[in-house]
Amino acid sequence: MSKQVIAVIFGGQSSEHVVSCMSAINIIKCINKEKYDIILIGITKEGKWLRVGSVEDIVNESWREGKTGAYLLPDAKEKSLLITEGSEYTKIKLSLVFPVLHGLYGEDGTIQGLCELAKIPYVGCDVLSSALSMDKSYTKLIADRIGIRQAAYKLLHRHKIKKDIIAAIQEVEYRFEYPVFVKPANAGSSRGVNMANNAAELKYALEEAVLHDKKILVEEAIVGRELECAVLGTKNKPLVSGVGEILSAGSFYDFDSKYYNAASKTVVDPGLDEYTVEKIREYSKLIFKAMDCHGIARVDFFLSNTGEVIFNEINTMPGFSNISMYPMLWEAKGIDKYRLIQSLIDLAYERE
């Protein structure tokens, strides 16, 4: 009996390209090689699709120099990859796509839409839930609708900021006291996120944020602990993990603190009281359902100094790097990475 063929797609054009590569290494190692043949597809930062020979090519970063193209065909009759070498080409039938892509052009419904066109099953949330969860401004509208407390916010747009940044600063100052957080609506891993303590820092934060997105969120600063909860399953039967805590080495958990500062820590047993843990788990389920998610998500919260649970954001393709909270939370529940990856594959077929 022939094996099913899984295409693992990683890299991508987003600011989280390097995180995707880290995640892919761990995921590929945990896919059952006895059940599946694995084809690796790397997308460069410029958007070039390449067939990658092995995990070692990702580890040593040589894959970007590859010459063999690998393209997911949108033709639903083909359900195939097109492999090109010079003027030669072949097609490979696919059973499943595992899109290990974080951020724009991967976690936002784009790759999911391509899989839908091709009628190939894929791991993770669908087009709508991916897009809504990626755009924090729409996530906030849904959280408001279901009555879950979140940071107060103001939405600004790139063209208005560029046209009159002083007016944008004045709008923020009219609404909030300092400090405030400035973040792109559609970037992940804290890319382009800054805390501003005064007008000069706000100007810098807005100028950096518009490099990442056309929609910018300015939020009240929540003083408290950063907590995360993992969700696995279907919309009707979501399973939730315990609660983990981020202990950032920086003033907040930005990209450098997350991936390049060894003093930052992730703790899967932060010693919270049972009421707080259960509230976070309940909120995670509610948000997962309200966002129409399927398969996988990580839901992030703040716990204020007064003990209030405050929703921050949801990620529909959370990281699988060595320091990523999502797999760590499930391991703490007795589900190792091998079983977790198999569950995600099974859930992809279950949706179909």
ChimeraX attribute file (.defattr): number of C-alpha atoms within 10 A of each C-alpha:
attribute: neighborCount
match mode: 1-to-1
recipient: residues
	/A:1	3
	/A:2	7
	/A:3	12
	/A:4	14
	/A:5	17
	/A:6	21
	/A:7	23
	/A:8	22
	/A:9	26
	/A:10	28
	/A:11	29
	/A:12	26
	/A:13	19
	/A:14	24
	/A:15	20
	/A:16	22
	/A:17	19
	/A:18	15
	/A:19	24
	/A:20	27
	/A:21	27
	/A:22	21
	/A:23	23
	/A:24	28
	/A:25	21
	/A:26	17
	/A:27	19
	/A:28	20
	/A:29	13
	/A:30	16
	/A:31	20
	/A:32	14
	/A:33	11
	/A:34	8
	/A:35	11
	/A:36	16
	/A:37	16
	/A:38	21
	/A:39	20
	/A:40	20
	/A:41	24
	/A:42	28
	/A:43	24
	/A:44	18
	/A:45	16
	/A:46	9
	/A:47	13
	/A:48	14
	/A:49	24
	/A:50	23
	/A:51	22
	/A:52	25
	/A:53	15
	/A:54	14
	/A:55	17
	/A:56	12
	/A:57	15
	/A:58	20
	/A:59	13
	/A:60	8
	/A:61	11
	/A:62	11
	/A:63	21
	/A:64	18
	/A:65	11
	/A:66	14
	/A:67	14
	/A:68	16
	/A:69	20
	/A:70	25
	/A:71	17
	/A:72	24
	/A:73	17
	/A:74	18
	/A:75	13
	/A:76	13
	/A:77	9
	/A:78	17
	/A:79	22
	/A:80	23
	/A:81	20
	/A:82	16
	/A:83	18
	/A:84	17
	/A:85	11
	/A:86	8
	/A:87	5
	/A:88	7
	/A:89	12
	/A:90	11
	/A:91	16
	/A:92	15
	/A:93	15
	/A:94	20
	/A:95	19
	/A:96	24
	/A:97	24
	/A:98	23
	/A:99	23
	/A:100	28
	/A:101	30
	/A:102	31
	/A:103	27
	/A:104	24
	/A:105	15
	/A:106	25
	/A:107	30
	/A:108	27
	/A:109	21
	/A:110	17
	/A:111	22
	/A:112	26
	/A:113	16
	/A:114	16
	/A:115	24
	/A:116	16
	/A:117	14
	/A:118	18
	/A:119	19
	/A:120	23
	/A:121	23
	/A:122	27
	/A:123	25
	/A:124	28
	/A:125	27
	/A:126	24
	/A:127	19
	/A:128	17
	/A:129	22
	/A:130	28
	/A:131	23
	/A:132	23
	/A:133	28
	/A:134	27
	/A:135	21
	/A:136	24
	/A:137	19
	/A:138	15
	/A:139	22
	/A:140	21
	/A:141	12
	/A:142	17
	/A:143	20
	/A:144	12
	/A:145	10
	/A:146	11
	/A:147	9
	/A:148	15
	/A:149	16
	/A:150	19
	/A:151	16
	/A:152	14
	/A:153	19
	/A:154	16
	/A:155	14
	/A:156	20
	/A:157	16
	/A:158	19
	/A:159	12
	/A:160	12
	/A:161	20
	/A:162	13
	/A:163	10
	/A:164	10
	/A:165	17
	/A:166	13
	/A:167	12
	/A:168	19
	/A:169	17
	/A:170	12
	/A:171	13
	/A:172	22
	/A:173	15
	/A:174	9
	/A:175	14
	/A:176	17
	/A:177	12
	/A:178	16
	/A:179	17
	/A:180	23
	/A:181	22
	/A:182	26
	/A:183	27
	/A:184	30
	/A:185	26
	/A:186	23
	/A:187	25
	/A:188	26
	/A:189	20
	/A:190	18
	/A:191	20
	/A:192	24
	/A:193	26
	/A:194	24
	/A:195	22
	/A:196	20
	/A:197	14
	/A:198	14
	/A:199	16
	/A:200	10
	/A:201	15
	/A:202	25
	/A:203	17
	/A:204	14
	/A:205	21
	/A:206	28
	/A:207	16
	/A:208	18
	/A:209	24
	/A:210	21
	/A:211	11
	/A:212	22
	/A:213	17
	/A:214	16
	/A:215	20
	/A:216	26
	/A:217	21
	/A:218	27
	/A:219	21
	/A:220	20
	/A:221	19
	/A:222	19
	/A:223	11
	/A:224	16
	/A:225	16
	/A:226	20
	/A:227	26
	/A:228	28
	/A:229	27
	/A:230	28
	/A:231	25
	/A:232	25
	/A:233	22
	/A:234	20
	/A:235	18
	/A:236	12
	/A:237	11
	/A:238	20
	/A:239	16
	/A:240	23
	/A:241	22
	/A:242	19
	/A:243	26
	/A:244	25
	/A:245	22
	/A:246	20
	/A:247	19
	/A:248	19
	/A:249	16
	/A:250	13
	/A:251	9
	/A:252	17
	/A:253	19
	/A:254	19
	/A:255	17
	/A:256	15
	/A:257	19
	/A:258	23
	/A:259	16
	/A:260	9
	/A:261	13
	/A:262	12
	/A:263	11
	/A:264	17
	/A:265	16
	/A:266	19
	/A:267	16
	/A:268	23
	/A:269	12
	/A:270	15
	/A:271	11
	/A:272	12
	/A:273	8
	/A:274	8
	/A:275	9
	/A:276	15
	/A:277	19
	/A:278	14
	/A:279	12
	/A:280	25
	/A:281	21
	/A:282	13
	/A:283	21
	/A:284	27
	/A:285	24
	/A:286	17
	/A:287	22
	/A:288	29
	/A:289	17
	/A:290	16
	/A:291	23
	/A:292	18
	/A:293	28
	/A:294	27
	/A:295	27
	/A:296	24
	/A:297	27
	/A:298	22
	/A:299	26
	/A:300	22
	/A:301	24
	/A:302	23
	/A:303	18
	/A:304	14
	/A:305	11
	/A:306	8
	/A:307	11
	/A:308	12
	/A:309	22
	/A:310	21
	/A:311	23
	/A:312	20
	/A:313	21
	/A:314	26
	/A:315	21
	/A:316	28
	/A:317	26
	/A:318	26
	/A:319	25
	/A:320	22
	/A:321	20
	/A:322	13
	/A:323	17
	/A:324	17
	/A:325	26
	/A:326	25
	/A:327	22
	/A:328	23
	/A:329	25
	/A:330	22
	/A:331	16
	/A:332	15
	/A:333	13
	/A:334	11
	/A:335	15
	/A:336	15
	/A:337	19
	/A:338	15
	/A:339	16
	/A:340	19
	/A:341	21
	/A:342	14
	/A:343	17
	/A:344	20
	/A:345	21
	/A:346	14
	/A:347	21
	/A:348	23
	/A:349	14
	/A:350	12
	/A:351	15
	/A:352	9
